Each structure stands twice: as C-alpha cells, then as structure tokens.
Amino acid sequence: MTTTLITGANKGLGFETARRLIAAGHTVYLGSRDAGRGRRAAEHLGARLVRLDVTDDASVAAAVRTVEADGGLDVLVNNAGIEERGDQNAVIGAAQVTADLMRTTFETNVFGTVRVTHAFLPLLLRSTAPVIVNVSSGLASLTEVTTPGTPRYAYPGVAYPASKAAVNMVTVQFAKAFPGMRINAVEPGYTATDLNGRTGTQTVEQGAEIIVRMAQLGPDGPTGGYFDADGPIPW
C-alpha cells in the first residue's frame, strides 16, 4: 500500500489529486491549513485528514508525528501555493510588487516546500520507493517567459513566477542529493482554481493529470525533471 501526503489538498488541484490517487489505491493524507474544510474534504474523499500549515514549523512537526505514528510515507506532493493578486483579481506587476509581497509568496511557495520536504525526509527515506512531486508552474520556465509572443511572456507578475523558479531549483538540488528518490517539478497548466480567481482555461481534472502521473512513478522513473502533461518542458 502506497501512503501519500498532499499539502493544500482541501480544494482545487490538491483535492482532485487526492481523489485520483485514492482511486488508484493510495492511502492519502489530505493536508489542510483549515481543519474544518479539511475534515469535510477528507470525509468526502475517504482520505485521512492531517492539519498542516506549511508556513508553521510546529504544524509541520505535528503532521510528521501523525503520519509516522500511522506507519510512514511513500509519496509527498508539495501542492500548497499562493499567488498574490490586487484589486479585481489583477496580477501584481513589476511596478507594484514589494519586498513584503515577495516575502509572503516565498514563505508559502518556497520556504513551505522546503520546510515540509525537510521534515518528512526521514520518513521518505524509509520507503522502498519514495517520490516527491513539487507543483511548479510554466511561468517558472525562463525559456518560456523570455519567448516573445507567448502567453507566458505576456504574464506581468513577478512574485509568483520567481517563487516557482526557486521551487524548480530546489527540486533539482534535492534530486541530486537523494538519487534514490524520484523528485520532480510539474506544470499543471492554467487551471481554473481559487489561486487565480478561477480564470484558468482548463479543469482541475486536466490540471491534476501530470501530478497524479508523477506521484505514481516507480524506482526506474525520471528524477530532477520538469514536466507537463505532454512531457519534459524547458527550464
């Protein structure tokens, strides 16, 4: 039996990923910052709730104790993330971005990913087939955002793509440090979720496809890569 933890899983891509992995036979811990919403989501899916705020050391440590007491962990999906937006859901561009906004975004998207990964490493290292999936973004691709005429080139935001580019680097360095694990970054695509005010152009079912696929990698699967549903994408 494969045991999986998904952060930020009470809604959106995390919720759909949990649903699909449960259907595939995984025991899923649904990580949620809000205990009430998490409980309702876990009960609906048949998942195990673990209260988890990726920005809080004590919360993460408590989650580790819960999962360890129940037997361990095989797969970690770092899905929790934020994108700060302004009035009327407007993306905050270079002229408006502040250090405080950058810090808030990085606290969840980057430091949260590292905090959770570091805390759960001892459990993952005991697994016979450990996997980490870091949910990144196509906006983290320097190749894509510097290619004129593309939607990613046109995106004006700073904090969110910078944070996801950092997640990509974290992914690569952890993959090199732990060659026995399968550690990859994924781009779900522009998915309609609360993160973007539901302005995305695809469904959560479509967006979760690559997350679910990479969460089910075997020991012979790729590691240290950056993928969307069609395969590897340029850094």
N, C-alpha and C positions, 0 to 999 in steps of 0.2 A: 504494500500500500504506500503510495506517494503522499507525503504531507507537505502542503503548500501554504505559505503566508502571503497575502496580498495586502499592501498598505493602501489606504484611501479607497476601500472597497465597498462602502455602503451605497454607492451610486455610480453611474457612468461606466467608464471603461473597466474600472475595478470590479464592479458588480457583475458586468457581463462576463468578464474573465473568470470570476468565481463560478458563475453558473455553468460555463462551458467546461471548466476543469472538474467540477463536481460530477457532471455528466460523463466525463472521461474516467471517472473512478478515483480522483484525488480526494483526500481529506483536506478541506480548505479552512484555514483560519482567516476570517474576514476582519481585517484591521480597520478600525473606525475611531476617529477622534471623538465623535459624539456617541455616547453609549446607547442612547435611546434609538437613534436612527440605525446604528449598527445592529442592535438587537433585532429590530424589525426586519432588516435586510437579511440577517443570518437565519432567522426563523423562516423567512420566505424561501430561502435557497436550500436550507438544510446544511448550513455551514456552522462553524464554531466561531463565536464572537471573541475577539480579543481587543480590548480598548487600547488604542495606540495612537499617540500624538508624536509624529516623527520629529517635532521640534523640541521635545522634552525628554531629557535623559532618564528621569525617573519612570516615566510612562513606558519608554522603550525597555528599560531593565525589567519592569514588571511583566511586560509582554514576553520577554525571553524566559522568565521563570515559569510562566503559564505554559508556554509551548514545550519547554524542556520537561516539565512535570508530566505532560501527556505523552512523551515519547521521543520528541525530536523534530527535525525539519530537513526536508529534501530540496525544496524549491522556495526561493524568495523572489517575489515580484515587487519591485520598488515602483509603485504606481502613483503614490500621493504626490500632488503637484499643484501649483497655483500659477495664475497669470494675472497680474495686477492690471486693471483697466480703469479708465476715467469715466467721466460723465457720458451717459448714453452708450455705455459699453465701448467707448473709443479706446483703441490701442494707445498706450502712452509712448510717444516717440522720443527721439534724442533731445529735443528742445525742452521737454518737460520732465524727463527722468531725473531722479535724485539718488543720492547715495543711500538714503533711508529706504527708498523703494527697492533698490537693488539688493540691499541687505535682507529685507523681508522676503523677497523672491528666492534668494540664495539660501536662506535659512530653511525653507521647506524643500526646494528642488534639489539643492546640492548637499548642504550640511545634513539635511534629513536623510537623504540617501546614504551618505557615509555613516551617519550615526546608527541607522538600522542595520546596515551591512556589517559594520564592525561588531555590533552587539550580537548578531546572530552567527557570526563566523564559526565560533566553537561548535555550534550545533550542526551547521552545514558541513563542517569538516569531518563529522562522524558519519555522514551519509555515504552510501556507496555510489551515488550518482547525483552530486549536488549541482544545482542550477541557480543562477541569479539572472533575472531579467530586469534591466533598467529601462523604464519607459522614458524615452527621449522625445525628439521632435525632428521633423525635416528642417525646421528653422535653425537647428544646430549645425547643419551642414554648411561649412564655409564655402564649399564649391557651389552649392545651390544659391546661397544668398548673395553671391557675387556674380551671378549669371544674369545679365540684363534680360528683361522680357519675361521673366518667370514670376509666378505668384510669390515665391519666397523672397525674391529680390525686392518685390514691392512692399513687403511687410516692414513697417516703420519702427516696430518695437525694439527695445534694447535689452531690458532685464530678462525677459523670458528666453529668448534665443541664447543669450550669454550664459544663462544658468544651465540650459540643456547642452550647450557646447562643453561646459565644465563636467556635466554628467558623462558625456562621451569620453572625456579624458580619464575620469575616474574608472569607467568601465575598462578601458584599455589597460590601465596600470594594475587594476585588481586581477584582470585576466592573466597578465604576465606573472604576477606574484603567486597566483594559485592555478597552475596549469592543470590540476586535477579536476577543477570545476569548469562548467560551461557558463561563461559570463558574457552577456551580450547586451547591446543597446538596441532598442527598437523604435521605429517611427510608425505610430498607428495611422497617421493620416489626419486630415482636417475633419475631425469627428464632432458632431453636434452634442456637446455636453455643457454642464454648468460652467466649466472653466472658461469657455469662450462665449457665454451667453447664448448657447445653442445656435450659433451662427455657422457651425460646421456643415460641410456638404455631404457627409456620409454618416451612416448609422453606427451605433455602438457595436452592433453585430459585425459590421465590416471592420471597424477600428480594432476590435479585440482579436481579430484573426491572427495577426503576427505575434501578439503577446502570448496567446494560447499555444501557438505552434512552438515558440521558443521556450516556453515553460515545460514542454514535453520532450526536450532534447535528451538523447541518450549520451553515454560517455564518449561516443565517436562523433558527436555533433560539433559544429563550429564554436569557437570562443574568441573573444576580443573583437567581435564584429559589430556592424551597424546595419540593420536590416529593416526593410518594409515588407509588405505582403508579396512584392514581386522579387525580392532577393536583396543582395548587398546594395547599399547606396553609398555615394561618395562622401568622404569626410569633409 
